Amino acid sequence: MYGLSCPSGYSQASEKKKVYPNRGKNDVRFETGPNVVLLSDSLVQNESFSNLSEFLVLQMLYLQGMVLPNHPNNQGLRPILVGIEEQLQAQLDYICRGNYGLVFEKEMMMAGMSAEEAQEMMRIKLKFAFGTIRSSEDLLDTRILKEDPVEILNGAFIQRKGINNYELEYKGERVSIDLGLKPEDQYEIPYRLDHHRIKREYFSIVHSGEGDGWDITQPCMASIILFQDRIYLIDAGPNMLTILNYLGISPSEIHGIFHTHVHDDHFAGLPSLATAHHRLKYYATPPVRMSMMKKLSALTQIEEDYFYKILDVEDLTLDQWANIDGLEAKPVYSPHPVEDNMFLFRTKCDDSYKTYAHFADLTSLDVFEKMITKDKTEPGTTQKRFDAVKETYLISVDLKKVDIGGGLIHGVAEDFRKDTSEKILLAHTANSLTDEQKEIGDSATFGMVDVLIPAKDDYNYLLTAALRYLTAYFPTEPRYEINYLMNSSH
């Protein structure tokens, strides 16, 4: 089946569940769907990305099976990108980075890894990549639009009539397509959200998404940390500004973001946070930070160093606690096709700590164990690495959110059956939890809050934050004028 799809910002796989049924062949179930992506001439329209084709392409390559070895739907056909040459090249570069992250051992070493560590990480990456890093040109076909009609496939033609205006023709029938947004238009989100007014506690976790990137009913897996008078994001998926709005949070209130990895369901909302009135703090390990900048640079065709002007980067060290104004954070390794770190967070509470673990995009232990090989020249991993990953998965905390998306590159609930954490939330899935999964953990709804340390005596951290912002906005005003504003009913 070859049909046309348009990225249109990010529409959660174009609401595929409504129109793309599963099919079976040779006892293998796989999804159907369009295999052609028409790109906008403009990367950004009305402060939103127009071309984010990564998940559309991933759906074709993996969920439809077009690139999987020995898959019944792998018949030599490839997804097709259609657009002007500038946008085509940008998409090819960005999809490569989204698929693989850092693609050379030299890049990994530039991100601080030793030669031995880089070799080990490349072996794991190659195992996920079926043995070789392939260019986007090797996975996809392209059709460059200029002035004359171009054949897409099998007698279907497309012609560019003007900026973001196209005409399709097939067997004498024609249809016009306009990808331009009017000044007042925004890309529509595929799900409905409820408005929330979040109480500012001393240390709490707001659950802003539990979906898997394909789910059209809820935002992608993410969390928001409220600590004292500051707000931190864990990842920034698509529709980020809309999500914050429904939670009653302004982008300018975001102090920083902890970033796990660069897949679009954890990355696509990052540029929209530039609307904040300050440089956003960016916390990640150097390999994740480097893969983020390379992907953002590929997408925008802007030099990597430019993003240091937008983001206030603070590199974190793997397996080491960092004290960030009283909130301690520790990135831990997660096996994944791209550079990925899960996070542990803690802060003091009386004579102990309260802890939160955010384990987004991990690989099931069964899949990872099958990658073990003693031959260090072959793609795969070591028994030592596997044992360390298993130990990390089962760290006991007060609250843990884990990816149970399944398949080759996501986790399963069963891996956490022996987890002694006080509360486990199962996320990164579009499916309802089974009875067996409910024995292991719970699910969260949009806007649900887990309070780890409540505010004492109704202390109002919202007012504390407001005082800090007003003082920053009006640095020359006397304190009594700021206090007057704080006490005003207007």
N, C-alpha and C positions, 0 to 999 in steps of 0.2 A: 504494500500500500504506500503510495507516494502522495502526500498532501502538503499544503503550504501552512506554515505557522509563522507568527511574528512575535519577537521577544517582548515588545511593548513594556519595557521596564523589567518587571519580574512578576509573572502572574501565576506563581506556584504551578509550573508545568502546564500552563494554559488550561487549567481546570480539566486535566486529562481524564480524571475518574468519571466524568460525566459522559465522555464521548469515545474513550479508547478502551474497549473491552479486552480482557485477557483471552488468549488463544492457546491451543495446545497442539503439539506436533511431536511425534515420537516420544510421548510421555513427558515432554518438557512444556511447562506453561510459560508464556511470555506476553508482554503487552504489545499492542498495536499503536498506531499513531502516525502523524505526518512525519516526513523525512526531509523537508525543505524549510529553511529559515530565511525569511526576507528581512533584511536589516534596514533600519532607519538611516537616512543620510546624516542625521545629527546624533551624536553620541548622547548628548544631554538635552532634554527638553523640560522646561519649567522646573529646573533644579532636581530632576530625576534622571537616572540613566535610562536611555531608550533601548540600548543593545546589551542585554545580558543573556547570551544564548547558551551559557555553559550547561545549565540543567536540562534544557531542551536537547542539546547534543548528547549529554550523558544518558538521557532517557532512551535515545535512539541506539546508542552504542551498547548499553548494558541491559536496560530493562527490556528493550526490543531484541537484544541479542545480536545486533549487527556486527559486533567486533569480537564476540566471545568464541574462542576456539571450539570447534565441533558443535556449535549451536545450530539447530535446524533453521533458524532465521538468518544465519550468517551465509548469505548467498553471493557475496562479492560486491553487493551494492553498498554505497556509502552515503551518509547524510550530505546534504548540499546546502551551502551558504550562498545567498544571493544578495548583492549590494554593490555599492561603489567601491573602488579599489582600496581607498583609505580605510574604510570601516571593515572590509574583509580582512586586511592584514592585521588590524588591531584585534579583531576577534580571534584570528588564528593564534596570535601570540598569547592572548589572555586565556584561551582555552587550554593551551599547552601548560601554562603555569597553574591553572586550576586543576588540571589532571594530574600533574606530577610535582608541583612546587619547584624546589631546586633540582636541576637536572644534571649537574656535574658534581663530582667529588670536590673539585676546586672551589665551587660556590659554597659547599658545606664547610670547607676549611676556612674560607673567607668569613663565614658566620661563627667562627670560633671553635669548630671541631678539630680534633687531632686527625692525622692521616688515618689512624686505625679506626677512630669513631666514624669518620666519613665513609670509609670502606664498608663498615658494618651497616650503616644506615642505607647506603646504596644497595647493598645486597637485599635488604628488606624491601626497599622501593621497587627493585627489579622483580621481586617475587610477586608483588601486587600487580606489576605491569606485564605479567606473563613473559618475563625474561628480557624485555627490551624497552627502552624509552623511544617512543615513536613521535615524530613530528605531527602537528595538526594536519599538515598537507598530506600525510600518509594515511590519516584517518577520515578526512573529509574531502569532498569536492567543492569547488567554488564556481560561481558564474558572475563575472564582472559586468556591471551595468554601465553603459555609456549612453549613446544616442540611439543606436539601432536595436531592434528586438533581439532577444537572446533566447535560445531554446533551453528550457530547464531540463526536460526529459520527455521522450515519447510524444513529440509533437505539441507540447505545451510551451508557449512562448511568453516572455515578459519584456516590457519596454518601460524605461524610465521617461516619464512625461515632464517632470519638473521636480523641484525639491520635495522629497517625500511623497511624490505622486507617481503611481505606476498603473500599467494596464496589462492584464493577463488575457491571453487568447488561447483557446483550444477548440479546434474543429469549427471555426467560424463564430464561436461565442466569445464575448468580451465582458470583462468586469474591471471596474476601476478600484484602486486601493489608495487611500490617503492615510499615511502614518503620522501626519503632522498633528500636533496639539495646539489648540487655541490658547491664548494667554491665560484663560481662566480654567483650563482643563488640567486634570491630574489623572495619572494611571489609577484605575480602580483596583482596590484590594479584593481578593477572592473570598474573604470570610467576613463574618460579622463579629464585632467586638462590643463588650459592655463597658460603659464608663465606670471608672473607679476613682476613689479618693483615698490614697494610700497614707496611712498614719506613719509618721516618721519615728521609728523606734531606734534604740541604741544600736542594735545589730539584728538585721532581718533580711530575708531573701524574698524578693518578689518574683513570681514565676510568670515571665512574659512570653513564653512559648514552649511548646512541647512537641511540635510537629517535626516531620522528617524532610522537609523541603519539597515533597510531592503533595503534601496534605493541603487540601483546599478549605479545610474547616478551621485551621488554627495556625498561628505563626510558628516559625521554625524554632527549634530548641534554643533557649537562651534564658538568662536570669539577670536580675538587677539586685545589686547589693546596696542596702542602706546601712551606713555605718556612721554613727554620731550625726554630724550635719552634712555628710557628703554622700553622693550617689555615684556608684560605679556600674558599668555594664559588663556583662560577660558575653562577648560576641555581639555582632550587629548584623542581623539578617535583613532581608528585604522588608520594605514598608516600615522602616524604623521610626520615622517621624510620626506616622499615624499611630503606631503602637504606643509611643511615649505620650501622645496626646490623650489616648483613651485611659492611660494610667495617671493622668493629671501631672505629668512631668515635662518640663521644658527642656529642650536640648541644651540650653545655657546652664541648667542645673547639673549636667553630667560632668563630673570631675575627671573621669578617666574610663578607659575600657581595657579589660583583660581579654586578650585575643588567643583563641585556641588554634585556629588554622584558617586557610584561605578558601575553602569551598564556599560557593556563593551564598548558601543558606546561613553562613556565619560571617560573611564578608560584605555582601552586597549593600548593606546599609551604612557602611563606614563613611563613604564620601558625604552622605547627607548630614552627618554630624558636624561637618564644617560650618553649618549655620550657627553653631554655638558662638558666643561672643568672647571666646578665649581659645587658646590652643589646648586641645584635648590631650590629656595624659594617655600614653599608649604603653601598656605593659605586656611584654611577651618575651620569650627567649629569642636570642639573635637569629636562629634559623627560621623561626616563624615570622619574625619581623622582616627578615630579608625576603622571604617568599611573598609576604604581603606587598612589599614595595615593588618587587618585580612584577607581580600580577597587576597592581594598580597602574604601574608605569606602562605595561603592555596595553591595558585597556584604554588608557587616556592618551597614550603616546607622549607623555610628559616625563622628563628626566626624574630618576628616583630621588635625587637630593632635594627636589622641590617639596616633597612631602614632609621633610623635617620642618618646613615653615608652617605646616598645618598641624602636625602632630608633635607633641612634646614627648619624645621617646625615652622610656626608661627600661633598659634591658634587664631581664631577670635571669637568674642562673638556675639551670635544671637541678632539681632535688635540694635546693637551698631556700630557706625562709627569708623573705624580704619584708622589712617593717615599713609599711607605707602609712605614715601618720597614725600609727596605732593598729591598723589592720595588717595582719601578717598574711602573706601569700606565698605559696610554693608551687611552681610548675613541676609536673611530673610527666615522664615520657609516655606517649600513647602510640602504639603501632598503627600506622595509617599510610595510605599512598602518598600523602603530602606531609610536610613537617607539621607535627601536632603535639601540643602539650595540654594535658588536663590540669585542673587547678585544685589545690587545697587552700582553704582560708580559715583563719582562726583569730580570736582575740581573747584577751584575759577576762575572766569572769570569776571574781572572788579569788580562790586559790588554785583555779584550774583554767581551762580554755573551753570555749564553745567553737565548734568546728563545722565547716561546710565543705563538701567535695562536689565539684562540678566536672563530671566525667563525660564530656561530649565527644562523639566520634571515636570510639575505640573498636578494636577487633575482637571477636569472640575468641575465647581461649582455645576452642576446638580448631578454629581456622588457623590461629597463630601456632599452635602446637604442630600442625601438619607442615609448617614451614621449616621446622628444625632440620638442619643438616650439619654433618661434621665437616663437609667439604667447604672450606672458606673461599673457594673460587666460584662457587655456585650461588645463585640467588637463594635467599632464605635467611634463617636466623639460628641462634645458638640455644642450647638448653639453658645456659646461664641467663640469657636475655629473657627467655620465656618464663623462667622461675621468678625473675625480678618483676616482670609485668604482672604475673598472677598475684604476687605479694602486694603490689600497689593496688590492684583492683579491690582487694579485700581489706584495705585499711579501714579501721573502725572510726566512725565520726558521728556527730550528732545528727547531721542531715546529709544525705548523698543523693544526687541526681545522676542517673546513668542512661547511656544510649543503649536501647534494645532494638535498633532498626533491623538487625539480622543481615543475612547475606554475607558477601565476602569482606566488606569493609566496615561492618557495624556489629554491635554487641548483642548479647542475648541475656535475658533475665536469669536463666539457670546458673550462669557464672557467679551470681550473687546470692545463691541459696544459703550459703554458710556465712554470709556477711553478718557481722555482729553490730553494725551501725544501728543507732536508735531508730532512724526513719530512712527509708529508701523510696525514692520517686523514680518511676520508670518513664522514660521520655524518648524522643526522636523516633516516634512511630505514628503512623496514621491509623493503626488498628486499635480496636478496643482490647483491653487487657483480658486475657483468658483467666480461667479459675486458677490454673497453675501459676500464672504470673502474679495474680493477686495474693497468693500465699507468700510471695517474695517482697513485693512492694506495692505502692499506691500510684495513682496518677494525680496530676495537678491540673487545675483549670486556669484560664487566663486571669491574671490579677490576684490569684491566691497568694497569701503571705505566710511564710514560716518565721515566727519571731524566735530568735535564738537568745537574745538578751533584751528584755523590754526596757523602755525608758522609765526612770525612777520618778515617782511623784508627779506624773504627767508633765515631765520636762518637755518643752516644745522645741524640738530640733529644727522644725521648719522656721521658727522665728530666729533661731541662731543662724541659719543659712541666709535668711533674708537680711539680717544685720551685716553679715560679711559681704553680701553682694552690694548692698546700698553703700557701704563704706568704700568698696572698690569703684563703684560708678561715680561717687561724689567724694573724691579723696580730699578736696580742699574745704569741704563743708565742716563746720564745728559739730561735735558729737551730739549736742543738744538738738540740732536740727535733724540729725539722723534719727534720734530717739523720738522726735515729734512725728516723723514719717512712720516709724514703727508703730506708734500708738494711734495713728489716724484710722478712722473708720472708712476712709476713702482709699 
